[in-house]
Amino acid sequence: MPRAIDSHLFVLSAEVRPGRGYPHSIPALRGVESIAFGSAVTFFVGENGSGKSTLIEAIAVAAGFNLEGGSKNFQFETVQREEERPPLVKLIRAPRWPSDGYFLRAESFFNVATEIDRLGVTRGYGGVSLHEQSHGEAFMALLVTRLLGDGLYLFDEPEAALSPMRQLSMLARMHDLVKLGSQFIVATHSPIVMAYPGATIYHVGDDGLHTIVYEETEHYTVTRDFLNRPGRMLRELMK
């Protein structure tokens, strides 16, 4: 079991509120009353459409972040929702609360970059508009320049913009921020990102929500098997 690092935790657990319809109806949440966060880094992993992004969004909104991403100072809305959904989770917080925080959604990072330009706060992101950088460069600028430590950081598929080498750089920066008292909750498909030592990994799927060992994740086993015998796997796939 991952070792709990109490001094790093701001969110101890997320209590799932009862309700009907989406998103309460996603299979991963059936029978789930509470999701515990016992490590400085927690991952949600699973197939596309499993509900991991929904969980990250719900936790982010419950923590006071804008649904489209950014810091708590960002309250813009580029896509108007037809109706307000009832809260999916209630957060159980530690006595202390972070001095920094950020919610990164890969799919709406463009909108966040536009809002940064509109507000004129590019100085906190390296002094250059994120739109003038590649997607990967912009994300690394945020990670290295904007995130200060002692923070609650929620990432939804951060690897979408990053090469394998940059994903390793991300792990190193995450570790620096953890040493500065930060907590990360991350939804990811990347076997590199989810390899962070001591992290808690939740598998999100049709069989519910449960912890899983890194080496038993499908992401790890499929990647390992492919790299060990790419020719054979490709021949099978292309029959």
Secondary structure as the mmCIF struct_conf table of DSSP 4:
data_model
#
loop_
_struct_conf.conf_type_id
_struct_conf.id
_struct_conf.beg_label_comp_id
_struct_conf.beg_label_asym_id
_struct_conf.beg_label_seq_id
_struct_conf.end_label_comp_id
_struct_conf.end_label_asym_id
_struct_conf.end_label_seq_id
HELX_LH_PP_P HELX_LH_PP_P1 PRO A 2 ALA A 4
HELX_RH_3T_P HELX_RH_3T_P1 ASP A 6 HIS A 8
BEND BEND1 PHE A 10 PHE A 10
STRN STRN1 VAL A 11 VAL A 16
HELX_LH_PP_P HELX_LH_PP_P2 ARG A 17 PRO A 18
BEND BEND2 ARG A 20 GLY A 21
TURN_TY1_P TURN_TY1_P1 TYR A 22 SER A 25
HELX_RH_3T_P HELX_RH_3T_P2 PRO A 27 LEU A 29
TURN_TY1_P TURN_TY1_P2 ARG A 30 GLY A 31
STRN STRN2 SER A 34 ALA A 36
BEND BEND3 SER A 39 ALA A 40
STRN STRN3 VAL A 41 VAL A 45
BEND BEND4 GLU A 47 GLU A 47
TURN_TY1_P TURN_TY1_P3 ASN A 48 GLY A 49
BEND BEND5 SER A 50 GLY A 51
HELX_RH_AL_P HELX_RH_AL_P1 LYS A 52 ALA A 62
TURN_TY1_P TURN_TY1_P4 ALA A 63 GLY A 64
TURN_TY1_P TURN_TY1_P5 LEU A 67 GLU A 68
STRN STRN4 GLY A 70 GLY A 70
TURN_TY1_P TURN_TY1_P6 LYS A 72 ASN A 73
BEND BEND6 THR A 78 VAL A 79
BEND BEND7 GLU A 82 GLU A 83
HELX_LH_PP_P HELX_LH_PP_P3 GLU A 84 PRO A 87
BEND BEND8 LEU A 88 LEU A 88
STRN STRN5 VAL A 89 ARG A 93
BEND BEND9 PRO A 95 ARG A 96
BEND BEND10 SER A 99 SER A 99
STRN STRN6 ASP A 100 ARG A 105
HELX_RH_3T_P HELX_RH_3T_P3 ALA A 106 SER A 108
HELX_RH_AL_P HELX_RH_AL_P2 PHE A 109 LEU A 119
TURN_TY1_P TURN_TY1_P7 GLY A 120 GLY A 120
HELX_RH_3T_P HELX_RH_3T_P4 THR A 122 TYR A 125
TURN_TY1_P TURN_TY1_P8 GLY A 126 GLY A 126
BEND BEND11 GLY A 127 VAL A 128
HELX_RH_3T_P HELX_RH_3T_P5 LEU A 130 GLU A 132
BEND BEND12 GLN A 133 GLN A 133
HELX_RH_AL_P HELX_RH_AL_P3 HIS A 135 ALA A 141
HELX_RH_PI_P HELX_RH_PI_P1 LEU A 142 ARG A 146
BEND BEND13 GLY A 149 ASP A 150
STRN STRN7 GLY A 151 ASP A 156
BEND BEND14 GLU A 157 GLU A 157
HELX_RH_3T_P HELX_RH_3T_P6 PRO A 158 ALA A 161
HELX_RH_AL_P HELX_RH_AL_P4 PRO A 164 LYS A 179
TURN_TY1_P TURN_TY1_P9 LEU A 180 GLY A 181
STRN STRN8 GLN A 183 ALA A 187
TURN_TY1_P TURN_TY1_P10 PRO A 191 ILE A 192
HELX_RH_3T_P HELX_RH_3T_P7 VAL A 193 ALA A 195
TURN_TY1_P TURN_TY1_P11 PRO A 197 GLY A 198
STRN STRN9 THR A 200 GLY A 205
TURN_TY1_P TURN_TY1_P12 ASP A 206 ASP A 207
STRN STRN10 GLY A 208 THR A 211
HELX_RH_3T_P HELX_RH_3T_P8 TYR A 214 GLU A 216
BEND BEND15 THR A 217 THR A 217
HELX_RH_AL_P HELX_RH_AL_P5 GLU A 218 ASN A 228
HELX_RH_AL_P HELX_RH_AL_P6 PRO A 230 LEU A 237
TURN_TY1_P TURN_TY1_P13 MET A 238 MET A 238
#
